[in-house]
Amino acid sequence: MRTKKGKDLVGPNTVVDLTECGIERFIILPFTQEKINLHDCFCEGVVPIITYEYELKVNRESYITTKEVLTGSEIFALAGKDPKTHRLRMFSKGGKNIISINDTVDLTECGVERFIIEPLECTEGLLKPEETINLLPEDITFLQSKSLKFSILKESNFNWVILRDLDVPEGYNVSTVDAAILIPSSYPAARLDMIYFFPHLTRSDNKPIGAVTPRSIEGKTYQQWSRHRSGSHPWNPEKDNLESHLELMLTCLIDEFNKR
């Protein structure tokens, strides 16, 4: 039974006073009730049915709630984020909207795709909002939490993240490099691919490195490493991000010595 106070279970012998309890409606469901994934409903273009549990995404992490209607404050609590230092944005068929702590979201009606919680402001050493290009919130968190030196570069029609003084595995001519990663405009739907180094890397044993070509970035000649994901482990926009791509590319530096 759905009332102004919430949901109540009504058994076969329960007496309901229709004149006093403020009933909105009754819902008859099977004993084994379905968990609804809101992102799947959005992708399929269907309205979520009324059920017992709802699975929603916040910053690409999944959370479960039994409530049909959530406040912004409750979504912050689900994700363990502080509304004093973060903002909440809802992605839905109606667009991208900021949700305040007192706003409510009806999970059964509004066509919710996902939520993003992002920092409200920046302090020294952190990215400014206008500098984040189209990075994911977890990309920004990764860059900041690892205390990496990095630059955001907009050059012609290309967006780059350049990691400064990145450590290079043993066996190369230098111990640190600047490493550039191209961020496609449709990322994360479009995959991150390859990596670019300055200065150029050579092997200390003077053996050749395959599939490397020059590429001009920020007025310098970087070394493009054409390294790609295999067909058995393709890019997954639900799981992969800047951190996972960088990890894969650094693994390629180590694997280079297993090839020849």
C-alpha positions as CSV (number, residue, x, y, z in Angstrom):
1,M,0.0,0.0,0.0
2,R,1.5,3.4,-1.1
3,T,0.6,6.2,1.3
4,K,1.9,9.6,2.0
5,K,4.2,8.1,4.6
6,G,5.7,5.5,2.2
7,K,5.1,1.9,1.4
8,D,3.4,-0.6,3.8
9,L,2.9,-4.3,3.3
10,V,-0.7,-5.4,3.3
11,G,-1.4,-9.0,4.2
12,P,-4.6,-10.9,3.3
13,N,-6.1,-10.3,6.8
14,T,-5.1,-6.7,7.1
15,V,-7.9,-4.3,7.6
16,V,-7.5,-1.0,5.7
17,D,-9.6,2.0,6.5
18,L,-10.1,3.9,3.3
19,T,-11.3,7.0,5.0
20,E,-8.4,7.6,7.3
21,C,-5.0,6.4,6.1
22,G,-4.3,8.8,3.2
23,I,-3.9,6.0,0.6
24,E,-2.5,6.9,-2.8
25,R,-2.7,3.5,-4.4
26,F,-2.2,-0.3,-4.1
27,I,0.5,-2.2,-5.8
28,I,0.2,-6.0,-6.3
29,L,3.6,-7.6,-7.0
30,P,5.0,-11.2,-6.9
31,F,6.7,-12.3,-3.7
32,T,10.0,-12.4,-5.6
33,Q,10.4,-8.8,-6.7
34,E,12.6,-7.4,-9.4
35,K,15.5,-5.0,-9.0
36,I,15.3,-2.3,-11.6
37,N,18.5,-0.9,-13.2
38,L,17.7,2.7,-14.1
39,H,20.6,3.1,-16.6
40,D,19.3,0.0,-18.5
41,C,15.8,1.5,-18.5
42,F,17.1,4.7,-19.9
43,C,19.1,3.0,-22.6
44,E,16.1,0.9,-23.6
45,G,13.8,3.9,-23.5
46,V,11.3,2.4,-21.0
47,V,9.8,3.8,-17.9
48,P,11.0,2.0,-14.7
49,I,8.2,-0.1,-13.1
50,I,7.3,0.3,-9.5
51,T,9.3,-2.4,-7.6
52,Y,11.2,-3.0,-4.4
53,E,14.8,-2.1,-5.3
54,Y,16.3,0.4,-7.7
55,E,19.9,0.4,-8.9
56,L,21.3,3.8,-9.8
57,K,24.7,5.0,-10.9
58,V,26.6,7.7,-9.2
59,N,30.0,8.5,-10.8
60,R,29.9,5.1,-12.5
61,E,29.4,3.2,-9.2
62,S,26.2,1.3,-8.6
63,Y,24.0,1.9,-5.5
64,I,20.8,0.3,-4.4
65,T,17.8,2.0,-2.8
66,T,14.3,0.8,-1.9
67,K,12.9,4.3,-2.2
68,E,11.0,5.5,-5.3
69,V,11.7,9.1,-4.5
70,L,15.1,10.3,-3.3
71,T,16.2,13.8,-2.2
72,G,19.6,15.2,-3.3
73,S,20.8,14.8,0.2
74,E,20.0,11.1,0.2
75,I,21.9,10.6,-3.1
76,F,24.9,12.4,-1.6
77,A,24.6,10.0,1.4
78,L,24.4,6.9,-0.8
79,A,27.7,7.9,-2.5
80,G,29.4,9.0,0.7
81,K,30.0,12.6,-0.6
82,D,29.7,15.9,1.3
83,P,27.2,18.3,-0.3
84,K,29.1,21.2,1.3
85,T,32.1,20.5,-1.0
86,H,30.4,18.8,-4.0
87,R,27.6,19.4,-6.5
88,L,25.1,16.8,-7.8
89,R,24.2,16.6,-11.5
90,M,21.5,14.4,-12.9
91,F,21.7,13.1,-16.5
92,S,18.2,12.2,-17.8
93,K,16.2,12.4,-21.0
94,G,15.4,16.0,-20.1
95,G,19.1,17.0,-20.1
96,K,21.8,17.6,-17.4
97,N,20.4,19.3,-14.3
98,I,21.9,20.3,-11.0
99,I,20.1,18.7,-8.0
100,S,20.1,20.6,-4.7
101,I,20.0,18.7,-1.4
102,N,16.3,19.5,-1.0
103,D,15.3,18.6,-4.6
104,T,13.5,15.3,-5.1
105,V,14.0,12.8,-7.9
106,D,11.2,10.3,-8.8
107,L,13.1,7.2,-10.0
108,T,9.9,5.8,-11.6
109,E,9.0,8.8,-13.8
110,C,11.9,11.0,-14.7
111,G,13.9,8.8,-17.1
112,V,17.1,9.0,-15.1
113,E,20.3,7.8,-16.7
114,R,22.9,8.5,-14.0
115,F,24.2,11.0,-11.5
116,I,27.6,12.7,-11.3
117,I,28.9,14.2,-8.1
118,E,31.8,16.6,-8.7
119,P,33.8,19.0,-6.5
120,L,32.3,22.5,-6.0
121,E,35.5,24.4,-6.3
122,C,39.2,23.9,-6.6
123,T,42.1,24.6,-4.3
124,E,45.8,25.1,-5.2
125,G,47.1,22.4,-7.4
126,L,43.6,21.1,-8.4
127,L,41.9,21.4,-11.8
128,K,39.7,24.4,-12.4
129,P,36.2,23.5,-13.9
130,E,37.1,25.1,-17.2
131,E,40.3,23.0,-17.4
132,T,38.7,19.6,-17.1
133,I,37.7,19.3,-20.8
134,N,35.6,16.2,-21.0
135,L,37.3,14.1,-18.3
136,L,35.3,11.9,-16.0
137,P,35.1,12.7,-12.3
138,E,37.1,9.7,-11.5
139,D,39.8,10.9,-13.9
140,I,40.1,14.1,-12.0
141,T,40.2,12.3,-8.7
142,F,42.9,10.0,-10.0
143,L,45.1,12.9,-11.2
144,Q,44.7,14.7,-8.0
145,S,44.9,11.8,-5.5
146,K,48.1,10.5,-7.1
147,S,49.8,13.9,-6.8
148,L,50.7,13.6,-10.5
149,K,52.1,16.6,-12.3
150,F,50.0,17.2,-15.3
151,S,48.8,19.7,-17.9
152,I,45.5,20.0,-19.8
153,L,46.1,21.1,-23.4
154,K,43.6,22.2,-26.0
155,E,45.4,22.3,-29.3
156,S,43.5,22.8,-32.6
157,N,40.6,20.3,-32.3
158,F,42.4,18.0,-29.9
159,N,42.2,17.7,-26.1
160,W,45.2,16.3,-24.3
161,V,46.2,15.2,-20.8
162,I,50.0,15.5,-20.4
163,L,51.5,13.7,-17.4
164,R,54.8,15.4,-16.4
165,D,57.9,13.6,-15.2
166,L,56.3,10.2,-15.4
167,D,58.6,7.4,-14.2
168,V,59.8,5.0,-16.9
169,P,60.6,1.4,-16.2
170,E,64.3,0.4,-16.3
171,G,65.9,-0.4,-19.6
172,Y,65.3,2.9,-21.4
173,N,67.5,5.9,-22.2
174,V,65.7,8.1,-19.6
175,S,64.1,7.6,-16.2
176,T,61.2,10.1,-16.6
177,V,59.2,11.4,-19.6
178,D,56.2,13.6,-20.4
179,A,53.4,11.3,-21.5
180,A,50.5,12.7,-23.5
181,I,47.1,11.0,-23.9
182,L,44.6,12.1,-26.5
183,I,41.0,12.6,-25.0
184,P,38.4,12.1,-27.8
185,S,35.4,14.5,-27.8
186,S,33.0,11.6,-27.3
187,Y,35.1,10.0,-24.5
188,P,34.2,7.7,-22.6
189,A,32.0,6.2,-25.4
190,A,35.1,6.6,-27.6
191,R,38.1,4.7,-26.3
192,L,41.4,6.1,-25.2
193,D,44.1,4.8,-27.5
194,M,47.9,4.9,-27.7
195,I,50.3,7.1,-25.8
196,Y,52.9,9.8,-26.7
197,F,56.3,10.4,-25.0
198,F,58.7,13.3,-24.9
199,P,61.6,12.9,-25.1
200,H,61.7,9.9,-27.4
201,L,62.4,6.5,-25.7
202,T,65.1,4.2,-26.9
203,R,66.1,0.9,-25.4
204,S,69.4,0.8,-23.5
205,D,70.4,-2.4,-25.3
206,N,69.9,-0.5,-28.6
207,K,67.3,-3.0,-29.9
208,P,64.6,-1.3,-32.1
209,I,61.2,-0.4,-30.8
210,G,58.4,-1.3,-33.2
211,A,55.4,0.9,-34.3
212,V,56.6,4.3,-33.1
213,T,56.2,7.5,-35.1
214,P,56.7,11.2,-34.5
215,R,53.7,13.5,-33.5
216,S,53.8,17.2,-32.9
217,I,52.2,18.2,-29.6
218,E,52.6,21.5,-27.8
219,G,55.3,22.6,-30.2
220,K,57.4,19.5,-29.5
221,T,58.0,16.3,-31.4
222,Y,56.6,13.5,-29.2
223,Q,57.0,9.8,-29.9
224,Q,53.7,8.1,-30.7
225,W,53.5,4.5,-29.4
226,S,50.9,2.7,-31.5
227,R,49.7,0.3,-28.8
228,H,46.0,-0.8,-28.8
229,R,43.7,-3.0,-26.9
230,S,43.2,-6.6,-28.1
231,G,39.9,-7.9,-29.5
232,S,39.6,-10.1,-26.4
233,H,39.9,-7.2,-24.0
234,P,38.1,-4.3,-25.8
235,W,37.5,-0.8,-24.3
236,N,34.6,-0.8,-21.9
237,P,33.2,2.7,-21.3
238,E,31.5,1.4,-18.1
239,K,34.8,0.4,-16.5
240,D,37.7,1.9,-18.3
241,N,39.0,5.4,-17.8
242,L,42.2,7.5,-17.8
243,E,43.8,5.5,-15.0
244,S,43.1,2.0,-16.6
245,H,44.4,3.3,-19.9
246,L,47.6,4.6,-18.4
247,E,48.2,1.4,-16.6
248,L,47.8,-0.6,-19.8
249,M,50.2,1.7,-21.7
250,L,52.9,1.5,-18.9
251,T,52.5,-2.3,-19.1
252,C,53.4,-2.0,-22.8
253,L,56.7,-0.4,-21.8
254,I,57.5,-3.5,-19.7
255,D,56.2,-5.9,-22.3
256,E,58.5,-4.4,-24.9
257,F,61.4,-6.4,-23.5
258,N,59.5,-9.6,-23.8
259,K,59.1,-9.1,-27.6
260,R,62.7,-9.0,-28.8
